[in-house]
């Protein structure tokens, strides 16, 4: 029993260790005040850390750091690691927005997909936004069968608009609608069963029926 309990604890710790996390520091060499994030921050002005970062440490995930709010301006994409100075990147004391862009699907282009107005969803293979990631960087995805991510999603994040995700290809089977936000666990009807999805509206409630032909 004791060994089994230790094994469970180690598995839990391993799962937590894979969660995406970034830490900004107000001074070079990871000194000064700290700001930690494990989700997108479209505007650091509201956090008290706008234009303050001079170094950054990324524990996990691929992150985009931009000089303007809503992922505009000068943007750089950084892999996990420790970056003692942002000066050579042209971002010293200039970072205004950050987001984790995943490592499984295509990254977004810099300066696009404003938070709350874009059409980007990140799917995760484990609960709580852990594991492999797949980025839906368009208005629809008819079939995940050829992506290597079919029936794998267990959590997701929606950046903008209202989306419908379904258990079968071509928007068939069990379907649920998701608005902007983070969903650490998918409902049983879609957990490890998600096969297609598409954006159906920019706002809710819908002004008429969903425009499937779009």
PAKOL-565078 format. One record per atom (N, C-alpha, C): residue number from 1; x, z, y; residue in one letter. Coordinates in nm, 4 decimals, m for minus. Layout:
<nodes>
NUM|X|Z|Y|a .
...
</nodes>
This chain:
<nodes>
1|0.0829|0.0000|m0.1207|x .
1|0.0000|0.0000|0.0000|x .
1|0.0864|0.0000|0.1259|x .
2|0.1938|0.0822|0.1210|x .
2|0.2810|0.0910|0.2374|x .
2|0.3478|m0.0427|0.2658|x .
3|0.3977|m0.1108|0.1582|x .
3|0.4625|m0.2403|0.1779|x .
3|0.3665|m0.3441|0.2306|x .
4|0.2420|m0.3381|0.1815|x .
4|0.1405|m0.4332|0.2290|x .
4|0.1116|m0.4109|0.3761|x .
5|0.1068|m0.2827|0.4172|x .
5|0.0800|m0.2508|0.5572|x .
5|0.1927|m0.2985|0.6466|x .
6|0.3161|m0.2818|0.6010|x .
6|0.4315|m0.3289|0.6782|x .
6|0.4282|m0.4799|0.6907|x .
7|0.3900|m0.5469|0.5816|x .
7|0.3814|m0.6922|0.5855|x .
7|0.2801|m0.7405|0.6860|x .
8|0.1650|m0.6718|0.6929|x .
8|0.0609|m0.7089|0.7901|x .
8|0.1109|m0.6916|0.9324|x .
9|0.1845|m0.5821|0.9562|x .
9|0.2381|m0.5567|1.0900|x .
9|0.3370|m0.6658|1.1288|x .
10|0.4237|m0.7060|1.0343|x .
10|0.5213|m0.8104|1.0634|x .
10|0.4540|m0.9426|1.0916|x .
11|0.3483|m0.9745|1.0186|x .
11|0.2748|m1.0977|1.0445|x .
11|0.2116|m1.0953|1.1825|x .
12|0.1579|m0.9783|1.2207|x .
12|0.0964|m0.9657|1.3525|x .
12|0.1987|m0.9841|1.4618|x .
13|0.3162|m0.9234|1.4452|x .
13|0.4219|m0.9365|1.5449|x .
13|0.4674|m1.0813|1.5546|x .
14|0.4798|m1.1488|1.4393|x .
14|0.5221|m1.2885|1.4408|x .
14|0.4220|m1.3751|1.5126|x .
15|0.2929|m1.3457|1.4932|x .
15|0.1904|m1.4229|1.5610|x .
15|0.1947|m1.4051|1.7101|x .
16|0.2161|m1.2816|1.7542|x .
16|0.2231|m1.2564|1.8977|x .
16|0.3429|m1.3257|1.9591|x .
17|0.4540|m1.3302|1.8827|x .
17|0.5770|m1.3871|1.9365|x .
17|0.5640|m1.5349|1.9668|x .
18|0.4650|m1.6039|1.9038|x .
18|0.4515|m1.7465|1.9269|x .
18|0.3648|m1.7787|2.0470|x .
19|0.3055|m1.6750|2.1082|x .
19|0.2187|m1.7006|2.2229|x .
19|0.3014|m1.7514|2.3400|x .
20|0.2497|m1.8562|2.4063|x .
20|0.3212|m1.9128|2.5206|x .
20|0.3318|m1.8090|2.6319|x .
21|0.4490|m1.7983|2.6913|x .
21|0.4667|m1.7018|2.8001|x .
21|0.5791|m1.7460|2.8920|x .
22|0.5574|m1.7294|3.0202|x .
22|0.6556|m1.7617|3.1240|x .
22|0.6670|m1.6427|3.2176|x .
23|0.7903|m1.6137|3.2631|x .
23|0.8125|m1.5074|3.3601|x .
23|0.8903|m1.5632|3.4786|x .
24|0.8336|m1.5503|3.5977|x .
24|0.9011|m1.5867|3.7218|x .
24|0.9688|m1.4638|3.7800|x .
25|1.0855|m1.4845|3.8408|x .
25|1.1597|m1.3753|3.9051|x .
25|1.1858|m1.4120|4.0509|x .
26|1.1770|m1.3142|4.1380|x .
26|1.1957|m1.3405|4.2811|x .
26|1.3422|m1.3589|4.3185|x .
27|1.4335|m1.3165|4.2317|x .
27|1.5765|m1.3312|4.2604|x .
27|1.6462|m1.4175|4.1576|x .
28|1.7656|m1.4670|4.1938|x .
28|1.8473|m1.5403|4.0971|x .
28|1.8860|m1.4486|3.9815|x .
29|1.9140|m1.5098|3.8666|x .
29|1.9634|m1.4318|3.7534|x .
29|1.8632|m1.3342|3.6980|x .
30|1.7346|m1.3636|3.7121|x .
30|1.6274|m1.2816|3.6549|x .
30|1.6214|m1.1420|3.7168|x .
31|1.6500|m1.1372|3.8453|x .
31|1.6412|m1.0109|3.9181|x .
31|1.5201|m1.0114|4.0110|x .
32|1.4876|m0.8943|4.0631|x .
32|1.3792|m0.8809|4.1588|x .
32|1.2431|m0.8644|4.0934|x .
33|1.1404|m0.8930|4.1695|x .
33|1.0029|m0.8810|4.1203|x .
33|0.9749|m0.9835|4.0120|x .
34|0.8798|m0.9499|3.9228|x .
34|0.8437|m1.0372|3.8121|x .
34|0.6960|m1.0768|3.8197|x .
35|0.6697|m1.1967|3.7707|x .
35|0.5317|m1.2427|3.7542|x .
35|0.5221|m1.3131|3.6196|x .
36|0.4372|m1.2603|3.5303|x .
36|0.4230|m1.3168|3.3972|x .
36|0.2928|m1.3941|3.3849|x .
37|0.2978|m1.5012|3.3052|x .
37|0.1781|m1.5830|3.2840|x .
37|0.1783|m1.6367|3.1420|x .
38|0.0605|m1.6399|3.0810|x .
38|0.0448|m1.7079|2.9523|x .
38|m0.0685|m1.8087|2.9590|x .
39|m0.1070|m1.8437|3.0820|x .
39|m0.2109|m1.9432|3.1047|x .
39|m0.1794|m2.0146|3.2359|x .
40|m0.2471|m2.1244|3.2613|x .
40|m0.2240|m2.1997|3.3843|x .
40|m0.2625|m2.1179|3.5075|x .
41|m0.1828|m2.1300|3.6129|x .
41|m0.2134|m2.0706|3.7429|x .
41|m0.2111|m2.1839|3.8447|x .
42|m0.3282|m2.2375|3.8823|x .
42|m0.3317|m2.3552|3.9695|x .
42|m0.2913|m2.3273|4.1134|x .
43|m0.2941|m2.1984|4.1536|x .
43|m0.2569|m2.1651|4.2914|x .
43|m0.1990|m2.0245|4.2947|x .
44|m0.0669|m2.0153|4.3090|x .
44|m0.0016|m1.8839|4.3118|x .
44|m0.0255|m1.8080|4.4411|x .
45|m0.0869|m1.8716|4.5389|x .
45|m0.1128|m1.8053|4.6660|x .
45|m0.1988|m1.6816|4.6478|x .
46|m0.2822|m1.6822|4.5449|x .
46|m0.3735|m1.5709|4.5200|x .
46|m0.3092|m1.4591|4.4393|x .
47|m0.1853|m1.4784|4.3976|x .
47|m0.1179|m1.3789|4.3146|x .
47|m0.0150|m1.2982|4.3921|x .
48|0.0158|m1.3400|4.5136|x .
48|0.1217|m1.2745|4.5892|x .
48|0.2598|m1.3219|4.5495|x .
49|0.2673|m1.4302|4.4665|x .
49|0.3979|m1.4788|4.4215|x .
49|0.4209|m1.6237|4.4614|x .
50|0.3447|m1.6739|4.5573|x .
50|0.3622|m1.8116|4.6021|x .
50|0.4948|m1.8283|4.6773|x .
51|0.5692|m1.9325|4.6443|x .
51|0.6977|m1.9622|4.7105|x .
51|0.7942|m1.8443|4.7064|x .
52|0.7949|m1.7731|4.5941|x .
52|0.8826|m1.6567|4.5833|x .
52|0.9825|m1.6668|4.4686|x .
53|0.9566|m1.7515|4.3696|x .
53|1.0385|m1.7535|4.2486|x .
53|1.1748|m1.8205|4.2723|x .
54|1.2797|m1.7571|4.2166|x .
54|1.4149|m1.8136|4.2223|x .
54|1.4748|m1.8357|4.0843|x .
55|1.4145|m1.7772|3.9806|x .
55|1.4596|m1.7991|3.8436|x .
55|1.3397|m1.7834|3.7510|x .
56|1.3541|m1.8347|3.6292|x .
56|1.2407|m1.8321|3.5361|x .
56|1.2921|m1.8205|3.3934|x .
57|1.2146|m1.7494|3.3106|x .
57|1.2420|m1.7389|3.1671|x .
57|1.1163|m1.7825|3.0927|x .
58|1.1321|m1.8725|2.9965|x .
58|1.0192|m1.9220|2.9181|x .
58|1.0405|m1.8797|2.7735|x .
59|0.9501|m1.7956|2.7234|x .
59|0.9628|m1.7462|2.5866|x .
59|0.9144|m1.8487|2.4849|x .
60|0.8029|m1.9167|2.5188|x .
60|0.7488|m2.0149|2.4257|x .
60|0.6601|m2.1115|2.5017|x .
61|0.6481|m2.2322|2.4509|x .
61|0.5646|m2.3330|2.5141|x .
61|0.6434|m2.4209|2.6086|x .
62|0.5876|m2.5355|2.6405|x .
62|0.6452|m2.6274|2.7384|x .
62|0.5654|m2.6133|2.8671|x .
63|0.6328|m2.5831|2.9778|x .
63|0.5649|m2.5495|3.1031|x .
63|0.5978|m2.6498|3.2129|x .
64|0.5008|m2.6722|3.3000|x .
64|0.5186|m2.7545|3.4196|x .
64|0.5128|m2.6634|3.5418|x .
65|0.6142|m2.6726|3.6285|x .
65|0.6229|m2.5934|3.7510|x .
65|0.6211|m2.6884|3.8692|x .
66|0.5344|m2.6623|3.9670|x .
66|0.5172|m2.7545|4.0792|x .
66|0.5301|m2.6832|4.2130|x .
67|0.5729|m2.7592|4.3144|x .
67|0.5958|m2.7027|4.4474|x .
67|0.4677|m2.6848|4.5273|x .
68|0.3605|m2.7550|4.4894|x .
68|0.2323|m2.7419|4.5591|x .
68|0.1256|m2.6911|4.4634|x .
69|0.0173|m2.6399|4.5201|x .
69|m0.0946|m2.5927|4.4390|x .
69|m0.1579|m2.7089|4.3626|x .
70|m0.2261|m2.6747|4.2559|x .
70|m0.2987|m2.7708|4.1724|x .
70|m0.2069|m2.8790|4.1157|x .
71|m0.0818|m2.8377|4.0851|x .
71|0.0127|m2.9216|4.0133|x .
71|0.0480|m3.0488|4.0895|x .
72|0.0620|m3.0335|4.2199|x .
72|0.1013|m3.1432|4.3078|x .
72|0.2452|m3.1203|4.3562|x .
73|0.2971|m3.2181|4.4302|x .
73|0.4297|m3.2051|4.4883|x .
73|0.5400|m3.2339|4.3880|x .
74|0.6524|m3.1669|4.4042|x .
74|0.7666|m3.1815|4.3152|x .
74|0.7432|m3.0980|4.1900|x .
75|0.7367|m3.1619|4.0741|x .
75|0.7098|m3.0913|3.9490|x .
75|0.8231|m3.1131|3.8494|x .
76|0.8548|m3.0085|3.7735|x .
76|0.9520|m3.0197|3.6655|x .
76|0.8881|m2.9634|3.5386|x .
77|0.9311|m3.0163|3.4245|x .
77|0.8839|m2.9688|3.2946|x .
77|0.9995|m2.9003|3.2231|x .
78|0.9767|m2.7764|3.1785|x .
78|1.0836|m2.6962|3.1193|x .
78|1.0475|m2.6522|2.9782|x .
79|1.1468|m2.6579|2.8901|x .
79|1.1344|m2.6113|2.7532|x .
79|1.1636|m2.4612|2.7483|x .
80|1.1352|m2.3950|2.6350|x .
80|1.1711|m2.2536|2.6225|x .
80|1.3190|m2.2300|2.6509|x .
81|1.3464|m2.1265|2.7269|x .
81|1.4846|m2.0955|2.7624|x .
81|1.4896|m2.0093|2.8874|x .
82|1.6102|m1.9815|2.9345|x .
82|1.6311|m1.8990|3.0528|x .
82|1.6997|m1.9832|3.1595|x .
83|1.6414|m1.9833|3.2787|x .
83|1.6901|m2.0654|3.3887|x .
83|1.7234|m1.9724|3.5051|x .
84|1.8530|m1.9357|3.5192|x .
84|1.8924|m1.8334|3.6165|x .
84|1.8792|m1.8762|3.7618|x .
85|1.8654|m2.0073|3.7875|x .
85|1.8497|m2.0540|3.9251|x .
85|1.7612|m2.1790|3.9274|x .
86|1.6702|m2.1826|4.0248|x .
86|1.5830|m2.2988|4.0434|x .
86|1.6320|m2.3883|4.1566|x .
87|1.7478|m2.3560|4.2121|x .
87|1.7963|m2.4265|4.3306|x .
87|1.8248|m2.5738|4.3019|x .
88|1.8919|m2.6032|4.1904|x .
88|1.9258|m2.7416|4.1590|x .
88|1.8023|m2.8258|4.1257|x .
89|1.6941|m2.7602|4.0880|x .
89|1.5698|m2.8319|4.0587|x .
89|1.4892|m2.8613|4.1853|x .
90|1.5354|m2.8052|4.2990|x .
90|1.4621|m2.8216|4.4235|x .
90|1.3380|m2.7362|4.4318|x .
91|1.3340|m2.6272|4.3532|x .
91|1.2146|m2.5427|4.3497|x .
91|1.2419|m2.3980|4.3894|x .
92|1.3615|m2.3692|4.4380|x .
92|1.3912|m2.2318|4.4770|x .
92|1.2987|m2.1884|4.5899|x .
93|1.2236|m2.0800|4.5672|x .
93|1.1270|m2.0263|4.6634|x .
93|1.0191|m2.1298|4.7012|x .
94|0.9865|m2.2192|4.6078|x .
94|0.8906|m2.3247|4.6396|x .
94|0.7808|m2.3425|4.5345|x .
95|0.7810|m2.2649|4.4290|x .
95|0.6827|m2.2850|4.3218|x .
95|0.5458|m2.2320|4.3651|x .
96|0.4431|m2.3182|4.3535|x .
96|0.3070|m2.2808|4.3940|x .
96|0.2043|m2.2931|4.2819|x .
97|0.2402|m2.3602|4.1712|x .
97|0.1475|m2.3693|4.0581|x .
97|0.2259|m2.3885|3.9296|x .
98|0.1725|m2.3359|3.8200|x .
98|0.2377|m2.3454|3.6897|x .
98|0.1325|m2.3659|3.5825|x .
99|0.1705|m2.4371|3.4769|x .
99|0.0801|m2.4484|3.3630|x .
99|0.1584|m2.4830|3.2370|x .
100|0.1091|m2.4315|3.1250|x .
100|0.1644|m2.4624|2.9941|x .
100|0.0995|m2.5915|2.9477|x .
101|0.1801|m2.6930|2.9172|x .
101|0.1242|m2.8249|2.8881|x .
101|0.1278|m2.8592|2.7406|x .
102|0.1679|m2.7661|2.6552|x .
102|0.1646|m2.7913|2.5126|x .
102|0.2829|m2.8715|2.4650|x .
103|0.2954|m2.8796|2.3321|x .
103|0.4066|m2.9518|2.2762|x .
103|0.3666|m3.0490|2.1679|x .
104|0.2365|m3.0631|2.1394|x .
104|0.1922|m3.1485|2.0303|x .
104|0.1418|m3.2822|2.0805|x .
105|0.0660|m3.2790|2.1914|x .
105|0.0115|m3.4020|2.2459|x .
105|0.0894|m3.4485|2.3665|x .
106|0.0464|m3.5566|2.4327|x .
106|0.1185|m3.6090|2.5480|x .
106|0.1049|m3.5184|2.6680|x .
107|0.2104|m3.4940|2.7459|x .
107|0.2001|m3.4108|2.8647|x .
107|0.1296|m3.4855|2.9757|x .
108|0.0667|m3.4135|3.0691|x .
108|0.0029|m3.4808|3.1810|x .
108|0.1064|m3.5343|3.2782|x .
109|0.0707|m3.6316|3.3589|x .
109|0.1608|m3.6805|3.4620|x .
109|0.1655|m3.5817|3.5762|x .
110|0.2793|m3.5706|3.6433|x .
110|0.2907|m3.4758|3.7538|x .
110|0.2000|m3.5193|3.8670|x .
111|0.1377|m3.4210|3.9289|x .
111|0.0516|m3.4498|4.0415|x .
111|m0.0880|m3.4919|4.0021|x .
112|m0.1247|m3.4838|3.8736|x .
112|m0.2584|m3.5259|3.8325|x .
112|m0.3340|m3.4138|3.7656|x .
113|m0.4609|m3.4418|3.7353|x .
113|m0.5451|m3.3489|3.6616|x .
113|m0.5548|m3.2125|3.7294|x .
114|m0.6147|m3.2087|3.8469|x .
114|m0.6323|m3.0811|3.9163|x .
114|m0.7111|m2.9858|3.8291|x .
115|m0.6720|m2.8604|3.8314|x .
115|m0.7477|m2.7589|3.7580|x .
115|m0.8893|m2.7546|3.8127|x .
116|m0.9875|m2.7645|3.7203|x .
116|m1.1273|m2.7627|3.7612|x .
116|m1.1814|m2.8999|3.7943|x .
117|m1.0947|m3.0028|3.8015|x .
117|m1.1417|m3.1374|3.8315|x .
117|m1.0848|m3.2416|3.7357|x .
118|m0.9963|m3.2015|3.6463|x .
118|m0.9359|m3.2952|3.5553|x .
118|m1.0175|m3.3121|3.4283|x .
119|m0.9612|m3.3864|3.3345|x .
119|m1.0286|m3.4082|3.2074|x .
119|m0.9312|m3.3791|3.0949|x .
120|m0.8773|m3.2589|3.0984|x .
120|m0.7738|m3.2212|3.0026|x .
120|m0.8155|m3.0963|2.9255|x .
121|m0.8065|m3.1051|2.7939|x .
121|m0.8345|m2.9920|2.7064|x .
121|m0.7144|m2.9731|2.6148|x .
122|m0.6764|m2.8478|2.5920|x .
122|m0.5676|m2.8176|2.4996|x .
122|m0.6262|m2.7483|2.3772|x .
123|m0.6049|m2.8086|2.2596|x .
123|m0.6477|m2.7506|2.1325|x .
123|m0.5305|m2.6755|2.0700|x .
124|m0.5592|m2.5624|2.0047|x .
124|m0.4557|m2.4817|1.9408|x .
124|m0.4902|m2.4609|1.7933|x .
125|m0.3888|m2.4631|1.7084|x .
125|m0.4114|m2.4529|1.5648|x .
125|m0.4395|m2.3104|1.5179|x .
126|m0.4128|m2.2102|1.6034|x .
126|m0.4385|m2.0702|1.5684|x .
126|m0.5266|m2.0047|1.6743|x .
127|m0.5892|m1.8929|1.6419|x .
127|m0.6647|m1.8190|1.7442|x .
127|m0.5731|m1.7725|1.8567|x .
128|m0.6341|m1.7378|1.9694|x .
128|m0.5619|m1.6798|2.0832|x .
128|m0.4543|m1.7734|2.1380|x .
129|m0.4766|m1.9052|2.1278|x .
129|m0.3903|m2.0054|2.1914|x .
129|m0.2486|m2.0043|2.1333|x .
130|m0.2408|m1.9825|2.0046|x .
130|m0.1107|m1.9809|1.9359|x .
130|m0.0998|m2.1012|1.8418|x .
131|0.0184|m2.1221|1.7899|x .
131|0.0419|m2.2269|1.6928|x .
131|0.0679|m2.3626|1.7574|x .
132|0.0443|m2.4700|1.6812|x .
132|0.0621|m2.6053|1.7330|x .
132|m0.0436|m2.6353|1.8380|x .
133|m0.0108|m2.7318|1.9274|x .
133|m0.1026|m2.7672|2.0356|x .
133|m0.1268|m2.9178|2.0354|x .
134|m0.2483|m2.9552|2.0715|x .
134|m0.2798|m3.0967|2.0879|x .
134|m0.3546|m3.1135|2.2198|x .
135|m0.3044|m3.2020|2.3063|x .
135|m0.3631|m3.2225|2.4382|x .
135|m0.4589|m3.3413|2.4346|x .
136|m0.5842|m3.3176|2.4731|x .
136|m0.6810|m3.4250|2.4917|x .
136|m0.6733|m3.4639|2.6387|x .
137|m0.5980|m3.5692|2.6672|x .
137|m0.5674|m3.6065|2.8050|x .
137|m0.6458|m3.7314|2.8446|x .
138|m0.7772|m3.7250|2.8296|x .
138|m0.8649|m3.8369|2.8620|x .
138|m1.0086|m3.7899|2.8564|x .
139|m1.1015|m3.8816|2.8666|x .
139|m1.2424|m3.8434|2.8713|x .
139|m1.3055|m3.8256|2.7349|x .
140|m1.2440|m3.8796|2.6305|x .
140|m1.3047|m3.8652|2.4987|x .
140|m1.2013|m3.8848|2.3892|x .
141|m1.2345|m3.8352|2.2715|x .
141|m1.1529|m3.8516|2.1527|x .
141|m1.2495|m3.8663|2.0351|x .
142|m1.2665|m3.9885|1.9877|x .
142|m1.3683|m4.0176|1.8863|x .
142|m1.3330|m3.9653|1.7478|x .
143|m1.2055|m3.9589|1.7149|x .
143|m1.1681|m3.9217|1.5791|x .
143|m1.0279|m3.8627|1.5771|x .
144|m1.0178|m3.7367|1.5382|x .
144|m0.8881|m3.6715|1.5268|x .
144|m0.8184|m3.7032|1.3951|x .
145|m0.8829|m3.7847|1.3111|x .
145|m0.8302|m3.8115|1.1777|x .
145|m0.6916|m3.8722|1.1765|x .
146|m0.6554|m3.9479|1.2784|x .
146|m0.5250|m4.0140|1.2807|x .
146|m0.4221|m3.9421|1.3674|x .
147|m0.4552|m3.8230|1.4120|x .
147|m0.3661|m3.7507|1.5031|x .
147|m0.2842|m3.6419|1.4351|x .
148|m0.3192|m3.6069|1.3119|x .
148|m0.2551|m3.4942|1.2465|x .
148|m0.3141|m3.3619|1.2879|x .
149|m0.4226|m3.3637|1.3671|x .
149|m0.4824|m3.2388|1.4146|x .
149|m0.6291|m3.2267|1.3732|x .
150|m0.6750|m3.3096|1.2817|x .
150|m0.8139|m3.3028|1.2380|x .
150|m0.8398|m3.1741|1.1598|x .
151|m0.9521|m3.1088|1.1896|x .
151|m0.9924|m2.9846|1.1213|x .
151|m0.8853|m2.8758|1.1306|x .
152|m0.8143|m2.8704|1.2434|x .
152|m0.7084|m2.7704|1.2583|x .
152|m0.7323|m2.6735|1.3731|x .
153|m0.8105|m2.7118|1.4727|x .
153|m0.8249|m2.6294|1.5939|x .
153|m0.8991|m2.4989|1.5646|x .
154|m0.8438|m2.3886|1.6193|x .
154|m0.9088|m2.2577|1.6092|x .
154|m0.9315|m2.1945|1.7462|x .
155|m0.8735|m2.2511|1.8509|x .
155|m0.8977|m2.2039|1.9877|x .
155|m0.8717|m2.3210|2.0812|x .
156|m0.9237|m2.3101|2.2057|x .
156|m0.9043|m2.4206|2.2998|x .
156|m0.9175|m2.3724|2.4431|x .
157|m0.8628|m2.4549|2.5355|x .
157|m0.8765|m2.4314|2.6787|x .
157|m0.9305|m2.5577|2.7438|x .
158|m1.0302|m2.5409|2.8305|x .
158|m1.0890|m2.6520|2.9048|x .
158|m1.0507|m2.6361|3.0514|x .
159|m0.9851|m2.7361|3.1103|x .
159|m0.9423|m2.7264|3.2494|x .
159|m1.0515|m2.7677|3.3475|x .
160|m1.1359|m2.8627|3.3091|x .
160|m1.2383|m2.9064|3.4029|x .
160|m1.3492|m2.9820|3.3350|x .
161|m1.4687|m2.9759|3.3921|x .
161|m1.5828|m3.0468|3.3382|x .
161|m1.6430|m2.9750|3.2190|x .
162|m1.7490|m3.0328|3.1652|x .
162|m1.8161|m2.9792|3.0472|x .
162|m1.7974|m3.0765|2.9323|x .
163|m1.7550|m3.0224|2.8190|x .
163|m1.7159|m3.1013|2.7035|x .
163|m1.8032|m3.0674|2.5842|x .
164|m1.8229|m3.1657|2.4974|x .
164|m1.8885|m3.1419|2.3701|x .
164|m1.7878|m3.1712|2.2604|x .
165|m1.7722|m3.0776|2.1671|x .
165|m1.6848|m3.0956|2.0521|x .
165|m1.7670|m3.0868|1.9244|x .
166|m1.7329|m3.1720|1.8278|x .
166|m1.8142|m3.1855|1.7071|x .
166|m1.7295|m3.1754|1.5801|x .
167|m1.7968|m3.1401|1.4702|x .
167|m1.7285|m3.1211|1.3422|x .
167|m1.6977|m3.2527|1.2714|x .
168|m1.7657|m3.3609|1.3100|x .
168|m1.7416|m3.4916|1.2479|x .
168|m1.6942|m3.5917|1.3525|x .
169|m1.6372|m3.7020|1.3060|x .
169|m1.5932|m3.8080|1.3956|x .
169|m1.7121|m3.8716|1.4672|x .
170|m1.6832|m3.9381|1.5789|x .
170|m1.7852|m4.0079|1.6582|x .
170|m1.8965|m3.9153|1.7053|x .
171|m1.8600|m3.7888|1.7337|x .
171|m1.9518|m3.6930|1.7963|x .
171|m2.0734|m3.6641|1.7081|x .
172|m2.0500|m3.6542|1.5776|x .
172|m2.1552|m3.6235|1.4808|x .
172|m2.1326|m3.4850|1.4213|x .
173|m2.2280|m3.4403|1.3397|x .
173|m2.2166|m3.3111|1.2739|x .
173|m2.2586|m3.1966|1.3651|x .
174|m2.1982|m3.0808|1.3452|x .
174|m2.2248|m2.9633|1.4283|x .
174|m2.1493|m2.9769|1.5593|x .
175|m2.2208|m2.9650|1.6722|x .
175|m2.1584|m2.9830|1.8036|x .
175|m2.1867|m2.8627|1.8930|x .
176|m2.0907|m2.8317|1.9783|x .
176|m2.1056|m2.7249|2.0769|x .
176|m2.0506|m2.7721|2.2109|x .
177|m2.1086|m2.7211|2.3200|x .
177|m2.0642|m2.7561|2.4546|x .
177|m1.9774|m2.6440|2.5118|x .
178|m1.8670|m2.6825|2.5775|x .
178|m1.7735|m2.5872|2.6362|x .
178|m1.7511|m2.6218|2.7833|x .
179|m1.7594|m2.5208|2.8699|x .
179|m1.7291|m2.5384|3.0105|x .
179|m1.5867|m2.4970|3.0405|x .
180|m1.5433|m2.5080|3.1670|x .
180|m1.4073|m2.4694|3.2040|x .
180|m1.3770|m2.3253|3.1648|x .
181|m1.2641|m2.3042|3.1027|x .
181|m1.2260|m2.1694|3.0633|x .
181|m1.1449|m2.1672|2.9359|x .
182|m1.1157|m2.0462|2.8877|x .
182|m1.0348|m2.0244|2.7685|x .
182|m1.1216|m1.9676|2.6568|x .
183|m1.1069|m2.0231|2.5382|x .
183|m1.1857|m1.9827|2.4224|x .
183|m1.0897|m1.9420|2.3106|x .
184|m1.0592|m1.8122|2.2980|x .
184|m0.9577|m1.7677|2.2018|x .
184|m0.9993|m1.7845|2.0563|x .
185|m1.1305|m1.7981|2.0314|x .
185|m1.1800|m1.8198|1.8959|x .
185|m1.2934|m1.9207|1.8999|x .
186|m1.2896|m2.0195|1.8117|x .
186|m1.3976|m2.1160|1.8034|x .
186|m1.5106|m2.0609|1.7171|x .
187|m1.6350|m2.1038|1.7406|x .
187|m1.7463|m2.0584|1.6574|x .
187|m1.7278|m2.1059|1.5133|x .
188|m1.7890|m2.0368|1.4155|x .
188|m1.7720|m2.0739|1.2743|x .
188|m1.8034|m2.2204|1.2449|x .
189|m1.8976|m2.2783|1.3186|x .
189|m1.9356|m2.4176|1.2924|x .
189|m1.8255|m2.5170|1.3284|x .
190|m1.7273|m2.4727|1.4100|x .
190|m1.6190|m2.5622|1.4515|x .
190|m1.4801|m2.5116|1.4146|x .
191|m1.4693|m2.3877|1.3717|x .
191|m1.3383|m2.3316|1.3418|x .
191|m1.2736|m2.4056|1.2244|x .
192|m1.1578|m2.4654|1.2485|x .
192|m1.0898|m2.5486|1.1490|x .
192|m1.1765|m2.6654|1.1023|x .
193|m1.2675|m2.7107|1.1898|x .
193|m1.3581|m2.8193|1.1533|x .
193|m1.3720|m2.9244|1.2645|x .
194|m1.3032|m2.9078|1.3739|x .
194|m1.3221|m2.9946|1.4895|x .
194|m1.2612|m3.1331|1.4640|x .
195|m1.3438|m3.2397|1.4830|x .
195|m1.2977|m3.3754|1.4545|x .
195|m1.3153|m3.4739|1.5698|x .
196|m1.3940|m3.4390|1.6723|x .
196|m1.4118|m3.5295|1.7859|x .
196|m1.4609|m3.4504|1.9061|x .
197|m1.4442|m3.5106|2.0245|x .
197|m1.4913|m3.4446|2.1461|x .
197|m1.4867|m3.5382|2.2646|x .
198|m1.5685|m3.5079|2.3647|x .
198|m1.5645|m3.5873|2.4869|x .
198|m1.6250|m3.5108|2.6033|x .
199|m1.5828|m3.5496|2.7240|x .
199|m1.6381|m3.4891|2.8455|x .
199|m1.7748|m3.5513|2.8719|x .
200|m1.8754|m3.4682|2.8987|x .
200|m2.0107|m3.5196|2.9181|x .
200|m2.0633|m3.4963|3.0583|x .
201|m1.9957|m3.4139|3.1373|x .
201|m2.0421|m3.3898|3.2734|x .
201|m1.9350|m3.3185|3.3539|x .
202|m1.9362|m3.3415|3.4849|x .
202|m1.8460|m3.2682|3.5735|x .
202|m1.9048|m3.1340|3.6139|x .
203|m2.0359|m3.1206|3.6054|x .
203|m2.1034|m2.9979|3.6484|x .
203|m2.2147|m2.9647|3.5506|x .
204|m2.2680|m2.8436|3.5636|x .
204|m2.3756|m2.7985|3.4761|x .
204|m2.4769|m2.7222|3.5607|x .
205|m2.6087|m2.7388|3.5408|x .
205|m2.6691|m2.8192|3.4350|x .
205|m2.6548|m2.9681|3.4616|x .
206|m2.6735|m3.0471|3.3592|x .
206|m2.6573|m3.1906|3.3681|x .
206|m2.7644|m3.2521|3.4573|x .
207|m2.7255|m3.3508|3.5326|x .
207|m2.8195|m3.4272|3.6140|x .
207|m2.8634|m3.5492|3.5331|x .
208|m2.9555|m3.5281|3.4403|x .
208|m2.9966|m3.6337|3.3494|x .
208|m2.9225|m3.6216|3.2176|x .
209|m2.9462|m3.7125|3.1245|x .
209|m2.8833|m3.7062|2.9926|x .
209|m2.7348|m3.7362|3.0009|x .
210|m2.6567|m3.6871|2.9031|x .
210|m2.5135|m3.7171|2.9002|x .
210|m2.4894|m3.8677|2.8956|x .
211|m2.3856|m3.9132|2.9641|x .
211|m2.3525|m4.0577|2.9689|x .
211|m2.2520|m4.0888|2.8587|x .
212|m2.3016|m4.1108|2.7382|x .
212|m2.2157|m4.1327|2.6230|x .
212|m2.1386|m4.2639|2.6338|x .
213|m2.1931|m4.3613|2.7063|x .
213|m2.1274|m4.4918|2.7120|x .
213|m2.0096|m4.4937|2.8057|x .
214|m1.9890|m4.3883|2.8863|x .
214|m1.8843|m4.3864|2.9874|x .
214|m1.7462|m4.3984|2.9262|x .
</nodes>
